[in-house]
Amino acid sequence: MVQREAPPRAAYALEQAGVHPLLARLLAARGVRQPEELDDSLARLLPPATMKGAVEAGRLLARAIAERRRLCVVADYDCDGATACAVALRGLALLGAQRSELAYVVPDRAVHGYGLTPAIVDLARAQAFRSGGLAPEVLVTVDNGIASHAGVAHARAAGMQVLVTDHHLPAVVDGVVSLPDADVIANPNQPGCGFESKAIAGVGVMFYVLLATRAEQRAQGVYEGREQPRLDSLLDLVALGTVADVVKLDANNRRLVAQGLKRIRSGRMQPGIAALFKAAGREPARAAGFDFGFALGPRINAAGRLADMTLGIECLLTDDAVRAAELAQQLDAINRERREVESGMRELAERTLATFDTDAAGTTATPPAVTLFDETFHEGVVGIVAGRVKDRLHRPTFVFARGADGRLKGSGRSIPGFHLRDALDLVAKREPGLLLRFGGHAMAAGCTLADDEQDPSDAAVRRFGAALQRVAEEWLDRATLTRTLRTDGPLAVEWFNPQTVAVLDAQVWGQGFEAPLFCDEVQVVQQRLLQDKHLKLRLRHAGQERDAIWFGRTELLPDSARLAFRLSLDEWNGRQRVQMVVEAAAGG
């Protein structure tokens, strides 16, 4: 465990500006230096014009709306893609597009695979405006498209305009960035883009394109003599997709999330968002980023993993509260099924991990990268299992499953210092013909193995695993492979109160701007297992006894321990008590 350092001058400057003393220390330790950085007003958002392609995208969409062209959104099957689709359709309607001129398609993970493929273009042509027997005139990708060379070419050959809005990294071929031949590409990670928030989610990119579209309409005099549409009504969706996609919460992303949370806490949200809060048993008035990442997000994602993401998108699109509640309940049921599937896959994964060789001292020798496959694995859940294994072993991990089309599809999760997409690029170069396609980010990526009738499936996965392991051996040293838990050090007794918890919960925390994690010595007064899977504790800390819980822990603690913990409110019979939620113990 390593304590974050909080520069005293920065903490003092924040405290002098009226920031809570404890919060000032926590923010300073996360790189906040000036009080102005905490201004989460919309006026502080980065200008849309600084995102390459946004202005051109605004012109394309403003013209399409004015000419009443048929617009079809091509979504992705995760929460970022679903929220981006809902933002696109709701936003375009606000900007004047007729509902009859708007449609969407979303790939089925098991049938179509990822992105704007030629098959998805054909699906859009056949079904998007089925009632009128007409094809789309403009395709707008959200959270995908930057690697869809064939799909973009197919769409344009069919006479459609293509606007790509994406945040993923473009492909690199022979050292040169390769972009699809779309009419317009809005993506902060394309070459020559000066937009500072490279970590913006797909839903954030689409929101920025809508801002640029409104600006173009305003310049054309569309809103002369009348009030322009309020796009901030979409920020609950933007916040959900941003947190659920686990992108780094830089200053701009934190502003987007903060604005969305403010709307939700005040009761201003889409019916689908309200219904998902209810289905998850959470209170919108006390909404936090945690709710997006661990309650609403998984329910939306479950549709794309085990069923059809149309369910999730429709839940976010409907203005009928009753219909939203019905869809949210369906999503909740699918999420429960997802948990069962995941549990079975994790059991199988654990058996495989138990076969790792041990050294002379009896210590398991974990390889620098882990690759797992079983014929029973479900392709919709491989990413979750990869993340669980990565968290447990602190190793880059890929998990493969056989898709409905018979191909082997893998999803990977990584650790700091190992850029997963770049690693796949090197694997593809060293093992020609092994990867049919791949893409992703530094911390998450996916790939499909090419068919080879002469090569059984497990051999193909072993070949991939060996290649990935060689890359990991070259790129990762012992320090990188050693898990380091960063904490905020001890917490003074005076801050153990509900008011402090409320101050901390009101902030935006997440990936790259981690929630406070304190660390201190405690004495264990009592401990017992709850439901055979959680450890309930009574601890003595700084001379006072406190309640604590360690979720997922079944091993008892020694009489004294150094624990890393968060604060939460435990409510019972109308009373609130501060509870320590234990995350780790020094030495395991």
C-alpha positions as CSV (number, residue, x, y, z in Angstrom):
1,M,0.0,0.0,0.0
2,V,1.3,3.4,-1.0
3,Q,-0.1,6.7,0.2
4,R,-0.9,9.4,-2.3
5,E,0.9,12.6,-1.7
6,A,-1.1,15.8,-1.4
7,P,1.0,18.9,-2.1
8,P,0.4,21.2,0.9
9,R,0.2,24.4,-1.2
10,A,-2.5,23.0,-3.4
11,A,-4.5,21.6,-0.5
12,Y,-4.2,25.0,1.3
13,A,-5.3,26.9,-1.8
14,L,-8.4,24.7,-2.2
15,E,-9.2,25.0,1.5
16,Q,-8.9,28.8,1.4
17,A,-11.4,28.8,-1.5
18,G,-13.9,27.1,0.8
19,V,-13.4,23.5,0.0
20,H,-13.9,21.1,2.9
21,P,-10.5,20.4,4.5
22,L,-10.6,16.7,4.0
23,L,-11.8,17.0,0.4
24,A,-9.1,19.6,-0.3
25,R,-6.4,17.1,0.7
26,L,-8.0,14.4,-1.4
27,L,-8.4,16.6,-4.5
28,A,-4.9,17.9,-4.2
29,A,-3.6,14.3,-4.1
30,R,-5.4,13.7,-7.4
31,G,-3.8,16.6,-9.3
32,V,-6.2,19.4,-8.6
33,R,-4.2,22.6,-8.1
34,Q,-6.6,25.5,-8.5
35,P,-10.1,26.1,-7.3
36,E,-11.2,27.0,-10.8
37,E,-10.6,23.4,-11.8
38,L,-13.6,22.5,-9.6
39,D,-16.0,24.6,-11.6
40,D,-18.3,22.0,-13.2
41,S,-20.5,24.5,-15.0
42,L,-21.4,23.9,-18.7
43,A,-19.6,27.1,-19.6
44,R,-16.3,25.3,-18.6
45,L,-16.7,22.5,-21.1
46,L,-14.1,22.3,-23.8
47,P,-15.4,24.1,-27.0
48,P,-16.9,21.7,-29.6
49,A,-14.9,23.4,-32.3
50,T,-11.7,22.0,-30.9
51,M,-12.7,18.5,-31.7
52,K,-11.6,17.6,-35.2
53,G,-14.6,16.8,-37.4
54,A,-17.2,18.2,-35.0
55,V,-17.8,21.4,-37.0
56,E,-18.0,19.5,-40.3
57,A,-20.3,16.9,-38.6
58,G,-22.5,19.8,-37.4
59,R,-22.8,21.1,-41.0
60,L,-23.7,17.7,-42.4
61,L,-26.4,17.1,-39.8
62,A,-27.8,20.6,-40.0
63,R,-28.2,20.2,-43.7
64,A,-29.7,16.8,-43.4
65,I,-32.3,18.1,-40.9
66,A,-33.1,21.1,-43.1
67,E,-33.5,18.8,-46.1
68,R,-35.5,16.3,-44.1
69,R,-33.1,13.5,-45.0
70,R,-33.6,10.0,-43.5
71,L,-31.0,9.6,-40.7
72,C,-30.1,6.1,-39.3
73,V,-27.9,5.8,-36.2
74,V,-25.7,2.7,-36.0
75,A,-25.2,1.9,-32.4
76,D,-22.9,-0.4,-30.4
77,Y,-24.1,-3.1,-28.0
78,D,-22.6,-1.8,-24.7
79,C,-23.9,0.9,-22.4
80,D,-21.8,3.6,-24.0
81,G,-23.2,2.7,-27.4
82,A,-26.8,2.5,-26.1
83,T,-26.6,5.9,-24.4
84,A,-24.9,7.4,-27.4
85,C,-27.7,6.1,-29.6
86,A,-30.4,7.5,-27.3
87,V,-28.5,10.9,-27.1
88,A,-28.2,11.0,-30.9
89,L,-31.9,10.2,-31.6
90,R,-33.3,12.5,-28.8
91,G,-30.8,15.2,-29.7
92,L,-31.6,15.2,-33.4
93,A,-35.3,15.3,-32.6
94,L,-34.7,18.4,-30.4
95,L,-32.8,20.0,-33.3
96,G,-35.7,19.6,-35.7
97,A,-35.4,16.1,-37.2
98,Q,-38.8,14.5,-37.6
99,R,-39.4,11.2,-35.7
100,S,-40.4,9.6,-39.0
101,E,-37.0,10.5,-40.4
102,L,-35.0,8.9,-37.6
103,A,-34.2,5.3,-37.1
104,Y,-31.4,3.1,-35.6
105,V,-29.9,-0.3,-35.9
106,V,-27.7,-2.1,-33.4
107,P,-25.6,-5.2,-34.2
108,D,-26.4,-8.4,-32.4
109,R,-23.2,-9.4,-30.8
110,A,-23.6,-13.1,-31.6
111,V,-24.8,-12.6,-35.2
112,H,-23.2,-9.5,-36.6
113,G,-20.1,-8.9,-34.5
114,Y,-18.8,-5.3,-33.8
115,G,-19.2,-2.1,-35.7
116,L,-20.4,-0.9,-39.1
117,T,-19.9,-4.0,-41.2
118,P,-21.3,-4.4,-44.7
119,A,-24.0,-6.7,-43.2
120,I,-25.1,-4.0,-40.8
121,V,-25.3,-1.5,-43.7
122,D,-27.5,-4.0,-45.6
123,L,-29.6,-4.4,-42.4
124,A,-30.1,-0.6,-42.1
125,R,-31.1,-0.4,-45.8
126,A,-33.6,-3.2,-45.4
127,Q,-35.1,-2.5,-42.0
128,A,-34.4,1.0,-40.7
129,F,-37.3,2.6,-42.5
130,R,-39.1,-0.6,-43.3
131,S,-42.7,0.8,-43.1
132,G,-41.9,3.2,-45.9
133,G,-39.8,0.8,-48.0
134,L,-37.0,3.4,-48.1
135,A,-33.3,3.2,-47.3
136,P,-31.4,5.6,-45.0
137,E,-29.8,8.6,-46.7
138,V,-27.3,9.3,-43.8
139,L,-25.7,6.8,-41.5
140,V,-24.4,8.1,-38.2
141,T,-22.2,5.7,-36.2
142,V,-22.0,6.1,-32.4
143,D,-19.2,4.5,-30.3
144,N,-18.0,2.7,-33.4
145,G,-16.9,3.2,-37.0
146,I,-13.3,4.3,-36.8
147,A,-12.1,0.8,-37.9
148,S,-15.1,0.1,-40.3
149,H,-13.3,0.5,-43.6
150,A,-15.4,-2.1,-45.5
151,G,-18.7,-1.0,-43.9
152,V,-18.2,2.7,-44.7
153,A,-17.2,1.9,-48.3
154,H,-20.2,-0.4,-48.7
155,A,-22.6,2.4,-47.4
156,R,-21.1,5.1,-49.6
157,A,-21.2,2.8,-52.7
158,A,-25.0,2.4,-51.9
159,G,-25.4,6.2,-52.1
160,M,-25.4,6.9,-48.4
161,Q,-23.5,9.6,-46.6
162,V,-21.6,8.3,-43.5
163,L,-20.8,10.3,-40.4
164,V,-18.5,8.4,-38.0
165,T,-18.6,9.5,-34.4
166,D,-16.3,7.4,-32.2
167,H,-13.6,7.6,-29.5
168,H,-11.7,4.4,-30.2
169,L,-8.2,4.4,-31.5
170,P,-7.9,4.1,-35.3
171,A,-6.0,1.3,-36.9
172,V,-2.3,1.6,-37.8
173,V,-1.1,-0.2,-40.9
174,D,2.6,-0.3,-41.6
175,G,3.2,2.5,-39.2
176,V,0.5,4.8,-40.8
177,V,-2.9,5.6,-39.2
178,S,-5.6,4.2,-41.4
179,L,-9.0,5.9,-41.4
180,P,-12.2,4.8,-43.2
181,D,-13.3,6.9,-46.2
182,A,-16.3,8.5,-44.4
183,D,-17.8,11.8,-45.3
184,V,-16.9,13.1,-41.9
185,I,-15.1,11.6,-38.9
186,A,-15.6,13.1,-35.4
187,N,-13.1,11.4,-33.1
188,P,-10.7,13.1,-30.6
189,N,-8.2,10.2,-31.2
190,Q,-7.7,10.8,-34.9
191,P,-4.5,12.4,-36.1
192,G,-4.4,16.2,-35.9
193,C,-7.1,16.6,-33.3
194,G,-6.3,19.1,-30.6
195,F,-9.2,18.3,-28.3
196,E,-7.8,17.9,-24.8
197,S,-10.1,15.3,-23.5
198,K,-8.8,12.2,-25.4
199,A,-10.6,10.0,-22.8
200,I,-14.1,11.2,-23.7
201,A,-16.6,8.4,-24.2
202,G,-18.5,7.6,-27.4
203,V,-21.7,9.2,-25.9
204,G,-19.6,12.3,-25.1
205,V,-18.5,12.6,-28.7
206,M,-22.1,12.4,-30.0
207,F,-23.1,15.1,-27.4
208,Y,-20.4,17.3,-28.8
209,V,-21.5,16.7,-32.4
210,L,-25.0,17.8,-31.3
211,L,-23.6,21.0,-29.8
212,A,-21.8,21.7,-33.0
213,T,-25.0,21.0,-35.0
214,R,-26.9,23.5,-32.9
215,A,-24.1,26.0,-33.3
216,E,-24.3,25.6,-37.1
217,Q,-28.1,26.0,-37.1
218,R,-27.7,29.1,-34.9
219,A,-25.3,30.6,-37.4
220,Q,-27.7,29.9,-40.2
221,G,-30.5,31.7,-38.4
222,V,-32.6,28.7,-37.6
223,Y,-33.4,29.9,-34.1
224,E,-33.8,33.6,-35.0
225,G,-36.7,34.9,-33.0
226,R,-37.1,31.8,-30.8
227,E,-35.2,30.0,-28.1
228,Q,-32.8,27.3,-29.1
229,P,-33.2,23.7,-27.9
230,R,-31.7,22.8,-24.5
231,L,-29.3,19.9,-25.0
232,D,-28.5,19.7,-21.3
233,S,-31.6,17.6,-21.0
234,L,-29.4,14.8,-22.4
235,L,-26.7,14.9,-19.8
236,D,-28.2,12.2,-17.6
237,L,-27.6,9.8,-20.5
238,V,-24.1,11.3,-21.2
239,A,-23.1,10.8,-17.5
240,L,-24.4,7.2,-17.5
241,G,-22.5,6.2,-20.6
242,T,-19.3,8.0,-19.6
243,V,-19.0,6.2,-16.2
244,A,-20.2,2.8,-17.5
245,D,-17.5,2.8,-20.2
246,V,-14.8,3.2,-17.5
247,V,-13.0,6.0,-19.4
248,K,-10.7,8.2,-17.5
249,L,-12.6,11.0,-15.6
250,D,-10.5,13.9,-16.6
251,A,-11.7,17.4,-15.9
252,N,-14.0,17.6,-18.9
253,N,-15.5,14.2,-18.3
254,R,-16.0,15.0,-14.6
255,R,-18.0,18.1,-15.7
256,L,-20.2,16.1,-18.0
257,V,-20.9,13.5,-15.2
258,A,-21.4,16.2,-12.5
259,Q,-24.0,17.9,-14.7
260,G,-25.8,14.6,-15.3
261,L,-25.8,13.8,-11.6
262,K,-27.2,17.2,-10.7
263,R,-30.1,16.7,-13.0
264,I,-30.9,13.2,-11.7
265,R,-30.7,14.3,-8.1
266,S,-33.1,17.0,-8.8
267,G,-35.6,14.6,-10.4
268,R,-34.9,15.7,-14.0
269,M,-34.1,12.6,-16.0
270,Q,-35.4,10.4,-18.8
271,P,-38.1,7.9,-17.7
272,G,-35.8,5.0,-18.5
273,I,-33.1,6.3,-16.2
274,A,-35.7,6.7,-13.4
275,A,-37.0,3.2,-14.1
276,L,-33.5,1.7,-13.9
277,F,-32.8,3.4,-10.6
278,K,-36.0,1.8,-9.2
279,A,-35.2,-1.6,-10.7
280,A,-31.8,-1.5,-9.1
281,G,-33.2,-0.3,-5.7
282,R,-31.3,2.9,-5.8
283,E,-32.4,6.4,-4.9
284,P,-32.1,9.1,-7.7
285,A,-32.0,11.8,-5.1
286,R,-28.7,10.4,-3.8
287,A,-27.3,9.4,-7.2
288,A,-23.5,8.9,-7.4
289,G,-21.1,7.7,-10.1
290,F,-21.2,4.3,-8.3
291,D,-24.8,3.9,-9.4
292,F,-23.9,4.3,-13.0
293,G,-21.0,1.9,-12.9
294,F,-22.4,-0.8,-10.7
295,A,-26.2,-0.6,-10.9
296,L,-27.6,1.0,-14.1
297,G,-24.7,0.3,-16.4
298,P,-24.6,-3.5,-15.8
299,R,-28.4,-3.7,-16.5
300,I,-28.0,-1.9,-19.8
301,N,-25.0,-4.0,-20.7
302,A,-26.7,-7.2,-19.9
303,A,-29.0,-6.8,-22.8
304,G,-26.1,-6.6,-25.2
305,R,-24.4,-9.5,-23.6
306,L,-27.2,-12.1,-23.4
307,A,-30.1,-10.7,-25.4
308,D,-30.7,-7.8,-27.7
309,M,-29.4,-4.2,-27.0
310,T,-32.6,-2.9,-28.5
311,L,-34.2,-3.5,-25.1
312,G,-31.7,-1.2,-23.5
313,I,-32.0,1.5,-26.2
314,E,-35.8,1.4,-26.1
315,C,-35.7,1.8,-22.3
316,L,-33.6,5.0,-22.7
317,L,-35.7,6.3,-25.6
318,T,-39.3,5.9,-24.4
319,D,-41.1,8.8,-22.8
320,D,-43.8,6.5,-21.4
321,A,-43.0,5.8,-17.7
322,V,-45.0,2.6,-17.7
323,R,-43.2,1.2,-20.7
324,A,-39.9,2.3,-19.2
325,A,-40.7,0.4,-16.0
326,E,-41.5,-2.8,-18.0
327,L,-38.3,-2.6,-20.0
328,A,-36.2,-1.9,-16.8
329,Q,-37.7,-5.0,-15.2
330,Q,-36.7,-7.1,-18.3
331,L,-33.2,-5.7,-18.1
332,D,-33.0,-6.5,-14.4
333,A,-34.0,-10.1,-15.1
334,I,-31.4,-10.4,-17.9
335,N,-28.8,-9.0,-15.5
336,R,-29.6,-11.7,-12.9
337,E,-29.1,-14.3,-15.7
338,R,-25.8,-12.7,-16.6
339,R,-24.6,-13.0,-13.0
340,E,-25.4,-16.8,-13.1
341,V,-23.6,-17.2,-16.4
342,E,-20.6,-15.2,-15.1
343,S,-20.5,-17.3,-11.9
344,G,-20.2,-20.5,-13.8
345,M,-17.5,-19.1,-16.1
346,R,-15.5,-17.8,-13.2
347,E,-15.6,-21.3,-11.6
348,L,-14.2,-22.8,-14.7
349,A,-11.6,-20.0,-15.0
350,E,-10.5,-20.6,-11.4
351,R,-9.9,-24.3,-12.2
352,T,-7.7,-23.4,-15.0
353,L,-5.8,-20.8,-13.0
354,A,-5.2,-23.5,-10.3
355,T,-3.2,-25.5,-12.8
356,F,-0.5,-22.9,-13.2
357,D,2.9,-24.3,-12.3
358,T,4.4,-23.6,-8.9
359,D,8.0,-22.9,-8.1
360,A,10.3,-24.7,-5.7
361,A,8.9,-22.8,-2.8
362,G,5.4,-23.8,-3.6
363,T,4.4,-20.3,-4.9
364,T,2.2,-20.2,-7.9
365,A,4.1,-18.8,-10.9
366,T,1.6,-16.6,-12.6
367,P,2.6,-15.8,-16.2
368,P,2.9,-12.1,-17.2
369,A,-0.3,-12.4,-19.4
370,V,-3.2,-14.8,-19.1
371,T,-5.3,-16.3,-21.8
372,L,-8.4,-18.5,-21.1
373,F,-10.8,-20.5,-23.2
374,D,-13.5,-23.1,-22.7
375,E,-16.1,-24.3,-25.2
376,T,-18.9,-23.6,-22.7
377,F,-17.9,-19.9,-22.2
378,H,-20.5,-17.3,-23.4
379,E,-19.2,-14.7,-25.7
380,G,-21.3,-12.0,-24.1
381,V,-19.6,-12.4,-20.7
382,V,-16.0,-12.9,-21.6
383,G,-15.1,-9.2,-21.0
384,I,-16.5,-9.3,-17.5
385,V,-14.6,-12.5,-16.6
386,A,-11.4,-11.1,-18.1
387,G,-11.8,-8.1,-15.9
388,R,-12.3,-10.2,-12.8
389,V,-9.3,-12.4,-13.5
390,K,-7.2,-9.3,-14.3
391,D,-8.3,-7.7,-10.9
392,R,-7.4,-10.9,-9.0
393,L,-4.0,-11.7,-10.6
394,H,-2.9,-8.2,-11.7
395,R,-2.1,-9.5,-15.2
396,P,-3.3,-8.6,-18.7
397,T,-6.0,-11.1,-19.4
398,F,-7.8,-12.4,-22.5
399,V,-10.9,-14.7,-22.3
400,F,-12.2,-16.4,-25.4
401,A,-15.5,-17.9,-26.3
402,R,-16.9,-19.5,-29.5
403,G,-19.4,-17.1,-31.1
404,A,-22.7,-18.1,-32.7
405,D,-20.9,-17.9,-36.1
406,G,-18.4,-20.5,-34.9
407,R,-15.5,-18.0,-34.7
408,L,-13.4,-17.6,-31.6
409,K,-13.9,-14.1,-30.1
410,G,-11.8,-12.8,-27.2
411,S,-12.1,-9.8,-24.9
412,G,-9.2,-8.5,-22.9
413,R,-8.5,-6.3,-19.9
414,S,-5.2,-4.8,-19.0
415,I,-3.1,-3.3,-16.2
416,P,-1.3,0.1,-16.2
417,G,1.8,-0.1,-18.4
418,F,0.5,-2.6,-20.9
419,H,-1.3,-1.0,-23.9
420,L,-3.6,-3.8,-24.9
421,R,-4.5,-2.6,-28.4
422,D,-0.9,-2.0,-29.2
423,A,-0.1,-5.5,-27.9
424,L,-2.6,-7.0,-30.3
425,D,-1.1,-5.0,-33.1
426,L,2.3,-6.6,-32.4
427,V,0.7,-10.1,-32.0
428,A,-0.9,-9.6,-35.5
429,K,2.4,-8.7,-37.0
430,R,4.3,-11.6,-35.4
431,E,1.6,-14.2,-36.1
432,P,0.3,-13.5,-39.6
433,G,-3.1,-14.9,-40.3
434,L,-4.0,-15.5,-36.6
435,L,-6.1,-12.4,-36.0
436,L,-9.1,-11.8,-38.3
437,R,-9.8,-8.4,-36.6
438,F,-9.0,-6.5,-33.5
439,G,-9.4,-3.1,-31.8
440,G,-9.8,-1.3,-28.6
441,H,-8.0,0.9,-26.1
442,A,-5.0,0.7,-23.7
443,M,-7.0,-1.0,-21.0
444,A,-9.6,-3.0,-22.9
445,A,-9.6,-4.6,-26.3
446,G,-11.2,-7.4,-28.4
447,C,-10.3,-9.6,-31.2
448,T,-11.5,-12.5,-33.4
449,L,-9.3,-15.3,-34.4
450,A,-9.2,-16.3,-38.1
451,D,-10.6,-19.7,-39.1
452,D,-8.1,-22.4,-39.9
453,E,-9.5,-25.9,-40.6
454,Q,-6.0,-27.4,-40.1
455,D,-5.7,-25.8,-36.6
456,P,-8.1,-26.9,-33.8
457,S,-9.6,-24.1,-31.8
458,D,-7.7,-24.7,-28.6
459,A,-4.4,-24.7,-30.6
460,A,-5.3,-21.3,-32.1
461,V,-6.0,-19.9,-28.6
462,R,-2.7,-21.4,-27.3
463,R,-0.9,-19.8,-30.2
464,F,-2.5,-16.4,-29.3
465,G,-1.7,-16.9,-25.6
466,A,1.9,-17.7,-26.3
467,A,2.3,-14.6,-28.6
468,L,0.6,-12.3,-26.0
469,Q,2.8,-13.7,-23.3
470,R,6.0,-13.0,-25.3
471,V,4.9,-9.4,-25.7
472,A,4.2,-9.2,-22.0
473,E,7.6,-10.6,-21.1
474,E,9.2,-7.9,-23.2
475,W,7.1,-5.0,-22.0
476,L,6.5,-5.7,-18.4
477,D,9.0,-5.7,-15.5
478,R,8.6,-6.9,-12.0
479,A,7.6,-3.5,-10.7
480,T,4.8,-3.2,-13.2
481,L,3.6,-6.8,-12.4
482,T,3.5,-6.0,-8.7
483,R,0.1,-4.7,-7.6
484,T,0.3,-1.3,-5.8
485,L,-2.7,-0.1,-3.9
486,R,-2.7,3.7,-3.6
487,T,-4.5,5.0,-0.6
488,D,-5.2,8.4,1.0
489,G,-3.6,7.4,4.3
490,P,-5.2,7.5,7.8
491,L,-8.5,9.2,8.4
492,A,-8.8,11.4,11.5
493,V,-11.5,10.5,14.0
494,E,-13.2,13.8,13.5
495,W,-14.2,12.9,9.9
496,F,-16.1,9.7,10.9
497,N,-19.6,11.2,10.6
498,P,-22.5,11.3,8.1
499,Q,-21.7,14.8,7.0
500,T,-18.3,13.8,5.8
501,V,-19.7,10.9,3.9
502,A,-22.2,13.3,2.2
503,V,-19.4,15.6,1.2
504,L,-17.5,12.8,-0.4
505,D,-20.5,11.2,-2.1
506,A,-21.4,14.6,-3.7
507,Q,-18.1,14.5,-5.7
508,V,-17.5,12.8,-9.0
509,W,-15.1,9.8,-8.6
510,G,-14.2,7.1,-11.1
511,Q,-11.5,5.8,-13.4
512,G,-8.4,7.9,-13.1
513,F,-9.9,10.0,-10.3
514,E,-10.4,7.2,-7.8
515,A,-12.8,7.5,-4.9
516,P,-11.1,8.1,-1.5
517,L,-9.5,5.0,0.0
518,F,-8.1,5.3,3.5
519,C,-5.7,3.1,5.3
520,D,-5.0,2.5,9.0
521,E,-4.2,0.0,11.8
522,V,-7.1,-1.6,13.5
523,Q,-7.9,-4.2,16.1
524,V,-10.5,-6.8,15.3
525,V,-13.0,-7.0,18.1
526,Q,-15.5,-9.3,16.4
527,Q,-15.9,-11.0,13.0
528,R,-18.3,-13.4,11.4
529,L,-19.4,-14.5,7.9
530,L,-22.6,-13.2,6.3
531,Q,-24.3,-15.6,3.9
532,D,-21.0,-17.5,3.6
533,K,-19.6,-14.8,1.3
534,H,-19.1,-11.5,3.2
535,L,-17.1,-10.7,6.3
536,K,-18.9,-8.6,9.0
537,L,-16.5,-6.9,11.4
538,R,-16.4,-4.9,14.6
539,L,-13.2,-3.0,14.7
540,R,-11.4,-0.8,17.2
541,H,-9.9,2.2,15.4
542,A,-8.2,5.2,17.0
543,G,-9.7,4.2,20.4
544,Q,-13.3,3.8,19.1
545,E,-15.2,0.8,17.9
546,R,-16.7,0.9,14.4
547,D,-18.8,-1.4,12.2
548,A,-17.2,-2.7,9.0
549,I,-17.9,-5.1,6.2
550,W,-15.7,-6.7,3.6
551,F,-17.7,-7.8,0.6
552,G,-16.6,-11.1,-1.0
553,R,-14.1,-11.9,1.8
554,T,-14.5,-15.3,3.5
555,E,-11.1,-15.6,5.2
556,L,-11.0,-14.4,8.8
557,L,-8.6,-11.6,9.8
558,P,-5.9,-11.7,12.5
559,D,-6.5,-9.8,15.8
560,S,-4.6,-6.8,14.4
561,A,-4.5,-5.7,10.8
562,R,-3.7,-2.8,8.5
563,L,-6.8,-2.2,6.3
564,A,-7.7,-0.1,3.3
565,F,-11.3,1.1,3.6
566,R,-13.9,3.4,2.2
567,L,-16.7,5.2,4.1
568,S,-20.4,4.5,3.6
569,L,-23.7,5.2,5.3
570,D,-25.5,2.2,6.9
571,E,-29.1,3.0,7.3
572,W,-31.4,1.0,9.7
573,N,-34.7,2.0,11.2
574,G,-34.3,5.6,10.0
575,R,-30.9,5.9,11.7
576,Q,-27.6,6.6,9.8
577,R,-24.3,5.2,10.9
578,V,-20.9,5.5,9.3
579,Q,-19.6,2.1,8.2
580,M,-16.1,1.1,7.0
581,V,-16.2,-0.8,3.7
582,V,-12.9,-2.8,3.7
583,E,-11.2,-3.2,0.3
584,A,-7.8,-4.8,1.2
585,A,-5.5,-5.8,4.0
586,A,-1.7,-5.3,4.0
587,G,-0.1,-8.6,3.2
588,G,-3.4,-10.0,1.8
